[in-house]
Amino acid sequence: MVRIKLPYGKMTLAQWWRISDVSDEYSTGNLHLTTRQDIQIHFVSLDRTPEMWAELEKDDVTIREACGNTVRNITASDMAGIDSEEPFDVTPYAHALFEYFLRKPFCQEMGRKFKIAFSSSERDTALTFMHDLGAIPRTREINGEKKRGFKIVIGGGLGAQPHLAVTTHEFLEEELLVPYVEAVLRVFDRHGERNSRHKARIKFLIQKIGIDAFNTLVTEEQLALTFPRYTIPGRESQLPTIPKPVFETVTLPADQSFAFERWKATNVVPQKQLGYYAVYVRVPNGNISSTTSRQLIADLREVIADDVRVTINQGLQFRFVQEASLPYIFQVLSKENLAAAGFGSVADITSCPGTDTCNLGISNSTGTALALAELIEEEYPELLYDKSLSVKISGCMNSCGQHGIASIGFHGSSLKAKGHVLPALQVLVGGGVIGSGEGRIADKILKVPSKRAPDVLRTLLNDFKANAQEAERYDAYVLRLGDKYFYELLKPLTNLDTLLDEDFIDWGQREKFSTAIGVGECAGVMIDLVSTLFLEAEEKITLAKECITGGAWADALYHAYSAQVHAAKALLLKEGVQCNTQHGILRDFDIHFTQKGKYTDRPNFQEAVLAINKEPATEAFAKKYLAEAEEFVRREE
């Protein structure tokens, strides 16, 4: 699998066309839109990946740091820049962070990935509360001047152990955004877990040491930062190429009138720019072919802006559409079977690829999603207008399909009955977005055979319709009634005495179900040999020297710091000492080497290495620090 990085989901029409061509040449011709506003293509030959990358770069598309223990794709509300409720456009800020942290040395080899999201307003449509770091735009009047800033939340995450983010700043001035994120990343890099991948996200570090201690560490990093303040370049919105006025309109046949009006009511949103609309496209399971993509580009390039967004619920957004163009766009989408109404509704189900392409998938999430979407459209058409409910499905407990924050969520599992294993789904209820960086994690209720998912959904929807109070949100409904109520409600569907043969075959499959959990789509390779660590330490010294030559003092300091950590870890491993954080490596080196007289050059190794955040990043300090690091690495090697 190759993940193509699209900051805040934006792609030009030329980039979309390029990705489509690349998918044809190097993959299967399918483009998978993800919940992180990326595009994934699958079954790519590793040998041809550099060639494929070069093709993407021809239209300024990258795959750099879309995977691995890096800053992943930075997401943002798809309405950013056109949202009537936004204090200002967060797009330039998201783009600035993407450019600033790409290839930064301190976020190349972190203990785990790091995810950032920008919401356009307090409604928090980018789901900041479930991210490692989230930013919500705000303005304040300071000394008579209107200032921009952000509410900052940190430490959120889903997976098998979900956490809600906590607030660190109600208002962080815009010039402090990049320095603050850099300080957070440096702390995460130094103190984060590195041995146990399941405990390595920043949420676990904050849980371990507490938010106050974490904030103290972030403050202590200020002297090591590249910039104490950072002005965002091009902070004002840059409008894309906008379509010319429409002089001819399309008259739809009478039999399409109802479908068009329903689509218009659910998939079209007015922009803050008067007279323009955003058009949303439901893309089932996020899968769209290269052929369909090119056809849409060819047919729509005259009526949409040169700015297409991948949405966090695996759809597409077209911008700056004039009302007169809507019938034509509907007609074009209809020809490609992409004019389904109900974007963002309970029928617009989010699903990870599941067992289709991911080895971690236990049961088929995409097949389940299609079955449930069909049920809603046929039995509950009124819910196509309801965006307050959500259904999300993941193939395993890791929540790539965001089941942990769904009104009604499912994740893949298995059950045993009659001497065989059958596909199952864990049912969760009551998750959702509260707003302003707050949310609610869904509660686990029980496990049912996968083929009973439609009955589960039907039961829950009917119950809510019959018993909810006026204007009651589903998460509030769940909170009011409690888990036990929903357990008893769904318990009859757990009976394994009435299983049919079809229950042992997963959705979308023909063969009987079997479980086999392997390595996930974006798992990294871990090599931890002493010789490799020394080699990497040498490489870090070389990189530090290059940074000195280029005048990048902060980067030089970090490379020199990293070289000493690598070399110290190698020496500890030779002694049979295991350690799982960089900070712990420095501490343990003093215990096992300095205090035992095996290393005498510096009386306190940890203190000497951590001088990186005790002095400003000047030329003199960088050269002195590098000289000490080089002497340590060369001598101990």
Protein Blocks (a to p, Z undefined) as FASTA:
>chain_A
ZZdddehhiacfklmmmmmmmmmmmmnopacddfkopacdehiafklmmmmmmmmmmnop
afehkgcjddddddddfkgojackbfbdfklmmmmmmmmmgopaklmmgfbdcdddddfb
fnopnommlcfbdcddddddeehiacddddddehiaedjbdcddddfbfbdcfklmmmmm
mmmmmmmmmmmcfklmmlmcfklmmmmnopklmmmmmmmmmmmpmblbdcdehkbccddd
dddddfbdcdddfklmmmmmmmmmmmcccdfbghiacdddddehhiacfklmmmmmmmmm
mmcccbdcddfkopacdehiafklmmmmmmmmmmnopabghihiaklccddekjmlpmkb
mbdfklmmmmmmmmmmmmmmmlmmpckbccdddfblnomnommmgfbdcddddddeehia
cddddddehiacfbghiacddddfbdcdfklmmmmmmmmmmmmmmmmcehiafklmmmmn
ommlmmmmmmmmmpmklccfklmpcehiabdcdddddddfklccddddfklmmmmmmmmm
mmmmmmmmnopaklmmmmmmmmmmmmmmmmmmmnopacfbfklmmmmmmmmmmmnopack
bmblmlmmmmmmmcccdfklmmmmmmmmmmmmmmmZZ
